[in-house]
Structure formats: C-alpha cells, structure tokens
Amino acid sequence: MSDVTVRLITDQERQRHDQLMEEEHYLGNSNAIGQVLRYVAEHKGQWVGALTFCSSSLHLKPRDRLLGWDADMVRERRHLIAQNSRFLILPSTGHWPNLASKILKLVCQRLYDDWLNQFGTPVLLVETFVDPQRFKGTCYKSAGWVALGETKGYARRGRDFYDNTQHPKEIWIRSLRRNAYKLLKASTLAAHLCSSIAPKPPQATVETSELPSLWNFVHEQITDPRRPKGIRYPIASVVCIAVLGIAAGCEGTHAIGEFAKSLNHGQRRRLRCRPQKGSRYKFEVPCERTFIRLLKTIDSNELKDIFVRWMERLDPQAPKVIHLDGKVLKHTEPAPAQPKKEGEKQRKNIKIDTVEELQKPKSNKALTLVNFQTPGQRVIDQIVVPRNTNEEAAVATHLPTMNLAGKIVIADAAHTVKANCLQLTRRLGADYVFWIKANQPNAHTKAKKLLTGDFPPCI
C-alpha cells in the first residue's frame, strides 16, 4: 500500500481520464463545473484510481447551516470549498482492501496546495455526495470524512430550476486545515482569504451599441440544434455571449459563464436575454452548463462562417495583409485524417528546406486550428489541421481556395518552406514575409551567406 501515489494528470492524459469516467463510472459523465482538478492514483506506474474535484455546490443547506452562512456569506466564501465530484477505483485492480480510503487520504493531503497553485485561492473544506442505494460511504469515513445529512433529492437542471428525482444523496465533508471551520464561520473573513478571491472576468471588447448588430446577424443565419422543449434563451443570445467571451480572452466554459454574469443589464437587454421575474430592467444570463450543452451540439463550421461574415460586415475593406496563426486547443480530440490529394504528389517534387523530423504530422494529439486574420484582428478564414498532416501542409492545401492576388501573407518560421513560397508568388500572385530559423538548415545557411547585414525592415 505504501507504493500507491496520487498526482495531477497531464494535458496528454486528459482524454484517457475522461474516457475512464465515461465508461467505468456509474454516472457515465466526465463533465465538471467551475474550477477543476483531475487526479490519478498509481501503483508502480499503473493507474488504479481516478478522481475529479471541482467548484462546490451553489446551494447546500446542511453545509451552510453547519457553517452559519447566510446568502451573502455563501457568495463570498463558496470558493473556499471544493467538491469531489467523481471517484473511480479501476476494475482491473481487483479486491484491494483500504485502497479507496488510502487514495482519499493522499489526495486530501495535497489538495490545498494544488488548488492554491492552480487557481490562486486556498480551499479549506471538501464535500462530496454518496448514493446510499449503491454505497455506504465506508471509504470516506475511514479517510476522515464526516456524514452531514441527506439532500432533498433535487437535481439541478438550470440556474434556478430543479427536478425532484426522489433520490436523496448523503453529504460528506472533510476539513483540509485544523482551523478550517473557525475561518469559515468567522463573522469577518480573514484578510488572506479575502485577497485570494478570483479576479473579475474580462470586459467585452465589442461596443454595446454594436451588440444588436451581432445578435441580429447570428439570429438570421444560425441553425438551432436544440430540442424546443425547455429552451430558456434564444440560441443567438447564447452564441453571442460565448463569442464575446472568447474575444475578451476567456478560456473554457467556466470563464465564459463568469463573463456572462459580468455583463451589465444594458448589454444583456441588447443580447435579448431572459427578463428576471418581477423586473422590467433586469435580465438573466445563461449558466455554464448551458454553454457546455450548446457547444457540444452546435455546428462549428457554421458558427465560424457566421462570425467571419459578421466581421466582414463591420470591416468591408479588402485586406492587404493576411497573417497566419496556428493554435493548439488543449483537451480536444485531433481532427479526422484527410485522404491524400493529387496536389500533394506534385509538391513532393519540390525540395523542402525543413528538416525531416519537423515535416512529420504534429496534429495527432490535439486539435490544431489555423487562423487567417488581418493586423486589425479581423478573421478572414479558419481551417482545421487533419491529424495525419501538419500545419504547413494544411495551409498549402487551403491557399489555392483563397483570393490572395496582390496581398502580402505573413507567417512564422514553420511556414518557410519552398513549396508554400513558390505557390504564393507563382500561382497565386501574392507576396510573403516569412522568417528563417535553424529548423530550415539549408535556407538558413544560404541566407547567412547572402545577407551579410541588416536590411529593411530589420532593426
């Protein structure tokens, strides 16, 4: 048992972790809300367990009653509690007494520091739910957790909407510091806990007066994939908020959800959000779960085309300079492989200066996107890099579909390959500004010999 260790998963292990939760956990769902940490338990390098911790529940009366919290204190202090939303012992481990309680003990010993390092906030208490029809909570009790009572059997379906499942769960909690309860119950929150409150979400980068234009444009062109029953927000409202959040710098659905809550009521009104009950001037916004569900079902290509056309309407002037910028999206599946085309056979006859190792596929681990944009950040186009190729080859295939005559194309050193340069100048009538680095040894050596000093636009 001393050989069992617990650690945070890496980005590359996220897919395996999620797959185990969806296939082996009885809930069959790997989603987690808010701030999330995922752990794996190992024995001599082999996975024996998996855990997920996320933000705590919004409303939990037994917990709030124990801590003496009113509604204002819940909003101020809920970030100091984490929730163990998933705990899985892998079936391959067989019968191993005390393994679950050992894993829980190890993860609770490091959760405080991990949460602080990852999110900049300490976590003093951890909670979880146990289904009494399936489990007795023995491993939690052995690991020092305390049963707090039962829920009322309601499952959350929206921000303020709950279904009565007639299936109560047991609530278990555990403190991560000796003085946790004292700090959480204090009439005034300690200064070092107040200073750790998460920063405010970024501000919207689009003027409020332009929001109706965006909403109307999306509303006229987008297809709603949702079932009509239970819809609370127009799809254009949800999409517009997500687009504005991403444009402001949000990464992930949790950040988008926090961004949505930061919108003022004037912005919400212009985005046709749902009015609050009993008020003509206040409006509700979608919660994080709404964004998660929609982004799983919406057609990404359709959404990209709508956004490109809207930006073109705001800036109709033909661009003179186009910049290529590749981005790797973490925690995503790589794009499907693409069959080879005849054009690729022709490019094989052109000598490439990039070393062979860097010509191999680099999109087989995560989704890679390439943005074609102007210096003013207007997106002209966007392509997905298939998993069996790399960014440079995907761009070379896509360039003939664009009107580049008389334009200047700018890209980083990865695109400085002879095939792309010849295609831009000889076939498409464009100019280019590329960088030469050591990953193209032949071209780099020639440039050093021919270009003995700086020349415009070098400084």
VEXDREN-2710 file (C-alpha; in Angstrom, 1 decimal):
% VEXDREN-2710
k/r/px/py/pz
1/MET/0.0/0.0/0.0
2/SER/3.0/2.3/0.6
3/ASP/3.7/2.2/-3.2
4/VAL/0.4/4.0/-4.0
5/THR/0.8/7.6/-5.1
6/VAL/-1.5/10.4/-6.2
7/ARG/-0.7/13.1/-8.7
8/LEU/-2.4/15.6/-11.1
9/ILE/-2.9/14.3/-14.6
10/THR/-1.1/15.9/-17.5
11/ASP/-2.8/17.5/-20.5
12/GLN/-1.9/14.5/-22.6
13/GLU/-3.7/12.2/-20.1
14/ARG/-7.0/14.2/-20.0
15/GLN/-8.6/12.1/-22.8
16/ARG/-7.8/8.8/-21.0
17/HIS/-9.1/10.2/-17.7
18/ASP/-12.4/11.3/-19.3
19/GLN/-12.8/8.0/-21.1
20/LEU/-12.4/6.0/-17.9
21/MET/-15.0/8.2/-16.2
22/GLU/-17.5/7.8/-19.0
23/GLU/-17.0/4.1/-19.4
24/GLU/-16.4/2.8/-15.9
25/HIS/-18.1/5.3/-13.5
26/TYR/-21.7/4.6/-12.8
27/LEU/-22.7/8.2/-13.7
28/GLY/-21.1/7.9/-17.2
29/ASN/-20.2/11.5/-17.4
30/SER/-16.8/13.2/-17.1
31/ASN/-18.0/16.8/-17.1
32/ALA/-17.1/19.0/-14.2
33/ILE/-18.2/22.6/-13.4
34/GLY/-16.2/25.6/-12.4
35/GLN/-12.6/25.2/-11.3
36/VAL/-11.5/21.6/-11.9
37/LEU/-8.5/19.5/-10.8
38/ARG/-8.2/15.9/-12.0
39/TYR/-6.0/13.3/-10.3
40/VAL/-4.8/9.8/-10.9
41/ALA/-3.7/7.2/-8.3
42/GLU/-0.9/4.9/-9.4
43/HIS/0.7/1.7/-8.1
44/LYS/4.2/1.1/-9.5
45/GLY/3.3/3.2/-12.5
46/GLN/-0.1/1.6/-13.2
47/TRP/-3.3/3.5/-12.8
48/VAL/-5.5/2.2/-10.0
49/GLY/-7.9/5.1/-9.5
50/ALA/-9.1/8.4/-10.8
51/LEU/-10.6/11.4/-9.1
52/THR/-12.1/14.8/-10.1
53/PHE/-12.5/17.8/-7.8
54/CYS/-14.5/20.9/-8.9
55/SER/-16.2/24.0/-7.5
56/SER/-18.6/23.4/-4.7
57/SER/-22.4/23.3/-4.9
58/LEU/-24.3/26.6/-5.1
59/HIS/-27.0/25.7/-2.6
60/LEU/-26.4/23.1/0.1
61/LYS/-28.5/23.8/3.2
62/PRO/-26.9/21.3/5.6
63/ARG/-23.5/22.6/4.8
64/ASP/-24.5/26.3/5.0
65/ARG/-26.4/25.6/8.3
66/LEU/-23.3/23.9/9.8
67/LEU/-21.1/26.9/8.9
68/GLY/-23.7/29.5/9.8
69/TRP/-23.7/31.1/6.4
70/ASP/-26.4/33.3/5.0
71/ALA/-26.9/34.0/1.3
72/ASP/-24.3/36.8/1.2
73/MET/-21.7/34.7/3.0
74/VAL/-22.3/31.8/0.5
75/ARG/-21.5/34.1/-2.4
76/GLU/-18.4/35.5/-0.6
77/ARG/-16.9/32.2/0.7
78/ARG/-18.1/29.3/-1.5
79/HIS/-14.8/29.5/-3.4
80/LEU/-13.1/28.2/-0.2
81/ILE/-14.8/24.8/-0.6
82/ALA/-14.1/22.1/-3.3
83/GLN/-16.2/19.2/-4.3
84/ASN/-15.1/15.6/-5.0
85/SER/-17.5/15.1/-8.0
86/ARG/-16.0/11.8/-9.2
87/PHE/-14.1/8.9/-7.6
88/LEU/-13.3/5.8/-9.5
89/ILE/-11.4/2.7/-8.5
90/LEU/-10.5/0.9/-11.7
91/PRO/-12.0/-2.6/-12.0
92/SER/-8.6/-4.0/-13.1
93/THR/-7.3/-3.6/-9.5
94/GLY/-9.5/-6.4/-8.2
95/HIS/-10.2/-6.7/-4.5
96/TRP/-7.7/-4.4/-2.6
97/PRO/-8.7/-3.6/1.0
98/ASN/-8.4/0.0/2.1
99/LEU/-7.2/1.2/-1.4
100/ALA/-10.0/3.8/-1.7
101/SER/-9.5/5.3/1.7
102/LYS/-5.7/5.4/1.1
103/ILE/-6.3/7.3/-2.1
104/LEU/-8.7/9.8/-0.5
105/LYS/-6.2/10.4/2.3
106/LEU/-3.3/11.1/-0.1
107/VAL/-5.3/13.4/-2.3
108/CYS/-6.6/15.4/0.6
109/GLN/-3.1/15.9/1.9
110/ARG/-2.1/17.7/-1.3
111/LEU/-5.4/19.3/-2.4
112/TYR/-4.9/22.6/-0.5
113/ASP/-1.5/23.3/-2.2
114/ASP/-2.6/22.1/-5.6
115/TRP/-5.7/24.3/-5.5
116/LEU/-3.7/27.3/-4.4
117/ASN/-1.1/26.8/-7.1
118/GLN/-3.6/26.3/-9.9
119/PHE/-6.2/28.9/-9.1
120/GLY/-4.5/31.3/-6.6
121/THR/-7.1/30.5/-3.9
122/PRO/-6.9/28.2/-0.9
123/VAL/-9.5/25.5/-0.3
124/LEU/-10.4/24.8/3.3
125/LEU/-13.1/22.2/3.1
126/VAL/-14.1/19.5/0.7
127/GLU/-17.5/18.0/0.1
128/THR/-19.0/15.1/-1.8
129/PHE/-22.2/13.2/-2.4
130/VAL/-22.7/9.4/-1.8
131/ASP/-25.6/7.5/-3.3
132/PRO/-26.9/5.4/-0.4
133/GLN/-28.6/3.0/-2.9
134/ARG/-25.2/2.0/-4.2
135/PHE/-22.6/2.8/-1.5
136/LYS/-22.3/3.1/2.3
137/GLY/-19.5/5.7/2.3
138/THR/-17.2/3.5/4.2
139/CYS/-14.0/4.7/2.4
140/TYR/-14.9/8.3/3.1
141/LYS/-15.5/7.6/6.8
142/SER/-12.1/5.7/7.0
143/ALA/-10.4/8.7/5.4
144/GLY/-11.7/11.1/8.0
145/TRP/-14.8/12.4/6.2
146/VAL/-17.9/13.2/8.2
147/ALA/-21.5/12.5/7.2
148/LEU/-23.5/15.7/7.3
149/GLY/-27.0/14.5/6.3
150/GLU/-29.0/14.0/3.2
151/THR/-30.0/16.2/0.3
152/LYS/-33.7/16.6/-0.5
153/GLY/-33.3/14.7/-3.8
154/TYR/-33.4/17.6/-6.2
155/ALA/-31.2/17.7/-9.3
156/ARG/-30.2/21.0/-10.8
157/ARG/-31.3/21.5/-14.4
158/GLY/-30.7/25.2/-14.8
159/ARG/-29.7/28.2/-12.9
160/ASP/-32.9/28.3/-10.8
161/PHE/-34.7/25.2/-11.9
162/TYR/-34.5/21.8/-10.2
163/ASP/-36.1/18.4/-10.8
164/ASN/-37.3/16.3/-7.8
165/THR/-35.6/12.9/-8.5
166/GLN/-37.0/11.3/-5.3
167/HIS/-33.4/10.0/-4.8
168/PRO/-31.7/11.8/-1.9
169/LYS/-27.9/11.6/-1.6
170/GLU/-25.7/11.6/1.6
171/ILE/-23.5/14.6/2.1
172/TRP/-19.9/14.0/3.4
173/ILE/-17.4/16.7/4.3
174/ARG/-13.8/16.9/5.4
175/SER/-11.7/19.8/6.5
176/LEU/-8.2/20.3/4.9
177/ARG/-6.9/22.5/7.7
178/ARG/-7.2/22.3/11.5
179/ASN/-8.7/25.8/11.8
180/ALA/-10.9/25.4/8.7
181/TYR/-14.3/25.6/10.5
182/LYS/-13.2/28.6/12.6
183/LEU/-12.1/30.5/9.5
184/LEU/-15.2/29.6/7.5
185/LYS/-17.6/30.5/10.4
186/ALA/-15.9/33.8/11.3
187/SER/-18.1/36.9/11.1
188/THR/-15.4/38.6/9.1
189/LEU/-13.4/36.7/6.5
190/ALA/-9.7/36.7/7.2
191/ALA/-7.6/39.1/5.1
192/HIS/-5.5/36.4/3.4
193/LEU/-8.7/34.7/2.3
194/CYS/-10.3/37.9/1.0
195/SER/-7.3/38.7/-1.1
196/SER/-7.4/35.4/-2.8
197/ILE/-10.8/36.0/-4.4
198/ALA/-10.7/35.3/-8.1
199/PRO/-10.1/38.4/-10.4
200/LYS/-13.0/39.9/-12.2
201/PRO/-13.8/38.5/-15.7
202/PRO/-12.5/40.5/-18.7
203/GLN/-14.6/43.2/-20.2
204/ALA/-16.4/42.8/-23.5
205/THR/-14.3/44.1/-26.4
206/VAL/-17.3/45.0/-28.6
207/GLU/-19.1/48.3/-28.1
208/THR/-22.6/47.9/-26.5
209/SER/-24.2/49.8/-29.4
210/GLU/-22.9/47.0/-31.8
211/LEU/-24.4/44.1/-29.8
212/PRO/-27.8/44.2/-31.6
213/SER/-26.0/44.0/-34.9
214/LEU/-24.2/40.9/-33.8
215/TRP/-27.4/39.3/-32.3
216/ASN/-29.5/40.0/-35.4
217/PHE/-26.8/38.7/-37.7
218/VAL/-26.4/35.4/-35.8
219/HIS/-30.2/35.1/-35.3
220/GLU/-30.8/35.3/-39.1
221/GLN/-28.3/32.7/-40.1
222/ILE/-27.7/30.1/-37.4
223/THR/-29.4/26.8/-37.1
224/ASP/-30.7/25.8/-33.6
225/PRO/-29.8/22.2/-32.9
226/ARG/-31.6/22.1/-29.5
227/ARG/-34.9/20.5/-28.8
228/PRO/-37.7/23.0/-28.5
229/LYS/-38.9/21.8/-25.1
230/GLY/-37.3/23.6/-22.1
231/ILE/-35.4/26.3/-24.1
232/ARG/-34.8/29.4/-21.8
233/TYR/-32.6/31.5/-24.1
234/PRO/-32.6/32.2/-27.8
235/ILE/-29.6/30.4/-29.4
236/ALA/-28.4/33.7/-30.8
237/SER/-28.1/35.1/-27.2
238/VAL/-26.0/32.1/-26.0
239/VAL/-23.8/32.1/-29.1
240/CYS/-23.2/35.9/-28.9
241/ILE/-22.2/35.7/-25.3
242/ALA/-19.8/32.8/-26.0
243/VAL/-18.2/34.7/-28.9
244/LEU/-17.9/37.9/-26.9
245/GLY/-16.3/36.0/-24.0
246/ILE/-13.7/34.2/-26.3
247/ALA/-12.9/37.6/-27.9
248/ALA/-12.3/39.1/-24.5
249/GLY/-9.8/36.3/-23.7
250/CYS/-12.0/33.6/-21.9
251/GLU/-10.6/30.1/-22.0
252/GLY/-13.1/27.4/-21.3
253/THR/-16.8/27.3/-20.4
254/HIS/-16.3/28.3/-16.8
255/ALA/-14.6/31.5/-17.8
256/ILE/-17.4/32.2/-20.4
257/GLY/-20.0/31.6/-17.6
258/GLU/-18.3/34.1/-15.3
259/PHE/-18.0/36.5/-18.2
260/ALA/-21.8/36.2/-18.9
261/LYS/-22.5/37.1/-15.2
262/SER/-20.3/40.2/-15.5
263/LEU/-22.4/41.7/-18.3
264/ASN/-24.4/44.7/-17.2
265/HIS/-28.2/44.7/-17.8
266/GLY/-27.9/47.1/-20.7
267/GLN/-25.7/44.6/-22.5
268/ARG/-28.0/41.7/-21.5
269/ARG/-31.0/43.5/-22.9
270/ARG/-29.3/44.1/-26.2
271/LEU/-28.4/40.4/-26.4
272/ARG/-32.1/39.5/-25.8
273/CYS/-31.5/37.7/-22.6
274/ARG/-34.4/36.4/-20.5
275/PRO/-36.0/39.1/-18.2
276/GLN/-35.9/38.5/-14.5
277/LYS/-39.2/37.8/-12.9
278/GLY/-40.9/40.9/-11.5
279/SER/-38.5/43.3/-13.2
280/ARG/-38.6/45.1/-16.5
281/TYR/-35.0/46.3/-16.4
282/LYS/-33.0/43.3/-15.2
283/PHE/-32.1/40.2/-17.3
284/GLU/-30.8/36.7/-16.6
285/VAL/-27.8/35.2/-18.4
286/PRO/-27.1/31.5/-19.3
287/CYS/-25.1/29.5/-16.8
288/GLU/-22.0/27.4/-17.5
289/ARG/-24.0/24.2/-18.1
290/THR/-25.9/25.9/-20.9
291/PHE/-22.7/26.8/-22.7
292/ILE/-21.4/23.3/-22.3
293/ARG/-24.5/21.7/-23.7
294/LEU/-24.7/24.1/-26.7
295/LEU/-21.1/23.9/-27.7
296/LYS/-21.3/20.1/-27.8
297/THR/-24.1/20.1/-30.3
298/ILE/-23.6/23.3/-32.5
299/ASP/-22.1/23.1/-36.0
300/SER/-18.6/24.6/-35.5
301/ASN/-18.2/25.3/-39.3
302/GLU/-21.5/27.1/-39.4
303/LEU/-20.5/29.2/-36.4
304/LYS/-17.1/30.1/-37.9
305/ASP/-18.7/31.2/-41.2
306/ILE/-21.2/33.4/-39.4
307/PHE/-18.5/35.1/-37.3
308/VAL/-16.3/35.7/-40.4
309/ARG/-19.2/37.2/-42.3
310/TRP/-20.2/39.5/-39.4
311/MET/-16.6/40.8/-39.0
312/GLU/-16.5/41.4/-42.8
313/ARG/-19.7/43.5/-42.5
314/LEU/-18.0/45.6/-39.8
315/ASP/-14.8/46.0/-41.8
316/PRO/-15.7/45.6/-45.5
317/GLN/-12.4/46.9/-46.9
318/ALA/-10.4/44.2/-48.7
319/PRO/-7.4/43.3/-46.6
320/LYS/-3.9/44.0/-47.9
321/VAL/-2.0/41.9/-45.3
322/ILE/-3.1/38.4/-44.0
323/HIS/-1.4/36.8/-41.1
324/LEU/-1.4/33.0/-40.5
325/ASP/-1.5/32.0/-36.9
326/GLY/-1.8/28.3/-35.7
327/LYS/-3.3/27.5/-32.3
328/VAL/-3.4/24.2/-30.5
329/LEU/-6.5/23.6/-28.4
330/LYS/-5.9/21.7/-25.2
331/HIS/-8.1/18.9/-24.0
332/THR/-9.5/18.3/-27.5
333/GLU/-9.6/15.5/-30.0
334/PRO/-7.5/15.9/-33.1
335/ALA/-9.3/16.4/-36.4
336/PRO/-10.0/13.3/-38.6
337/ALA/-7.4/12.2/-41.1
338/GLN/-7.7/13.5/-44.6
339/PRO/-7.1/11.5/-47.7
340/LYS/-4.1/12.5/-49.8
341/LYS/-4.8/14.5/-53.0
342/GLU/-3.0/14.8/-56.3
343/GLY/-1.6/18.2/-55.4
344/GLU/0.4/16.6/-52.6
345/LYS/2.2/14.3/-55.1
346/GLN/3.2/17.4/-57.1
347/ARG/4.6/19.1/-54.1
348/LYS/6.8/16.2/-53.3
349/ASN/8.9/17.0/-56.3
350/ILE/9.7/20.5/-54.8
351/LYS/12.7/20.5/-52.5
352/ILE/11.8/21.4/-48.9
353/ASP/14.4/23.0/-46.6
354/THR/12.7/22.0/-43.4
355/VAL/14.4/19.0/-41.6
356/GLU/12.5/15.8/-41.9
357/GLU/11.6/15.5/-38.3
358/LEU/9.7/18.7/-38.4
359/GLN/7.8/17.6/-41.5
360/LYS/6.0/14.8/-39.7
361/PRO/2.4/15.2/-38.5
362/LYS/2.1/17.4/-35.4
363/SER/-1.7/17.4/-35.1
364/ASN/-2.2/13.9/-33.9
365/LYS/-2.5/14.7/-30.2
366/ALA/-4.9/17.7/-30.1
367/LEU/-7.0/19.9/-32.3
368/THR/-5.0/22.4/-34.2
369/LEU/-6.6/25.4/-35.9
370/VAL/-5.0/28.0/-38.3
371/ASN/-6.5/31.5/-38.3
372/PHE/-6.2/33.8/-41.3
373/GLN/-6.5/37.3/-40.0
374/THR/-5.7/40.9/-40.6
375/PRO/-3.4/43.1/-38.5
376/GLY/-6.6/44.5/-37.0
377/GLN/-7.6/41.0/-35.8
378/ARG/-10.4/40.5/-38.3
379/VAL/-10.7/36.8/-39.0
380/ILE/-10.7/36.1/-42.8
381/ASP/-10.9/32.3/-42.6
382/GLN/-10.1/29.4/-40.3
383/ILE/-9.1/25.8/-41.1
384/VAL/-8.7/22.6/-39.1
385/VAL/-5.4/20.6/-39.4
386/PRO/-6.1/16.9/-40.1
387/ARG/-4.3/14.5/-37.7
388/ASN/-2.3/12.8/-40.4
389/THR/-0.5/16.0/-41.5
390/ASN/0.9/19.2/-40.1
391/GLU/0.1/22.9/-40.1
392/GLU/2.3/23.8/-43.1
393/ALA/0.8/21.1/-45.4
394/ALA/-2.8/22.0/-44.4
395/VAL/-2.1/25.7/-45.2
396/ALA/-0.6/24.8/-48.5
397/THR/-3.7/22.8/-49.5
398/HIS/-6.0/25.6/-48.5
399/LEU/-4.2/28.6/-50.1
400/PRO/-5.5/27.9/-53.7
401/THR/-9.1/28.3/-52.4
402/MET/-8.4/32.0/-51.3
403/ASN/-8.1/35.1/-53.4
404/LEU/-4.6/36.3/-52.5
405/ALA/-3.7/38.3/-55.6
406/GLY/-1.8/41.5/-54.6
407/LYS/-1.8/40.6/-50.9
408/ILE/1.0/40.1/-48.5
409/VAL/1.0/36.9/-46.5
410/ILE/2.8/36.8/-43.1
411/ALA/3.6/33.7/-41.2
412/ASP/6.1/32.3/-38.6
413/ALA/9.2/30.3/-39.4
414/ALA/7.2/27.0/-39.6
415/HIS/5.7/28.1/-43.0
416/THR/9.1/29.0/-44.5
417/VAL/9.1/26.0/-46.9
418/LYS/9.9/26.3/-50.6
419/ALA/6.6/24.7/-51.8
420/ASN/4.5/27.4/-50.0
421/CYS/6.7/30.3/-51.2
422/LEU/6.5/29.2/-54.8
423/GLN/2.8/28.7/-54.6
424/LEU/2.1/32.1/-53.2
425/THR/4.3/34.0/-55.7
426/ARG/4.0/32.0/-59.0
427/ARG/0.5/30.6/-58.8
428/LEU/-1.5/33.0/-56.5
429/GLY/0.1/36.3/-57.3
430/ALA/0.9/37.2/-53.7
431/ASP/3.9/38.3/-51.8
432/TYR/5.1/37.0/-48.5
433/VAL/7.1/37.8/-45.4
434/PHE/8.4/34.7/-43.7
435/TRP/11.1/34.1/-41.1
436/ILE/14.1/31.8/-41.5
437/LYS/15.3/29.8/-38.5
438/ALA/17.5/26.9/-37.8
439/ASN/14.8/24.4/-38.5
440/GLN/15.4/25.1/-42.2
441/PRO/19.2/24.5/-42.2
442/ASN/19.7/24.8/-46.0
443/ALA/17.8/28.1/-46.3
444/HIS/19.3/29.4/-43.1
445/THR/22.9/28.8/-44.3
446/LYS/22.2/30.4/-47.7
447/ALA/20.6/33.4/-46.0
448/LYS/23.6/34.0/-43.8
449/LYS/25.9/33.9/-46.8
450/LEU/23.8/36.2/-49.0
451/LEU/22.5/38.6/-46.3
452/THR/25.7/39.8/-44.6
453/GLY/23.9/42.6/-42.6
454/ASP/20.6/44.0/-41.6
455/PHE/18.2/45.3/-44.3
456/PRO/14.7/46.8/-44.1
457/PRO/12.5/46.0/-42.3
458/CYS/15.2/44.7/-39.8
459/ILE/16.3/46.9/-37.0
END
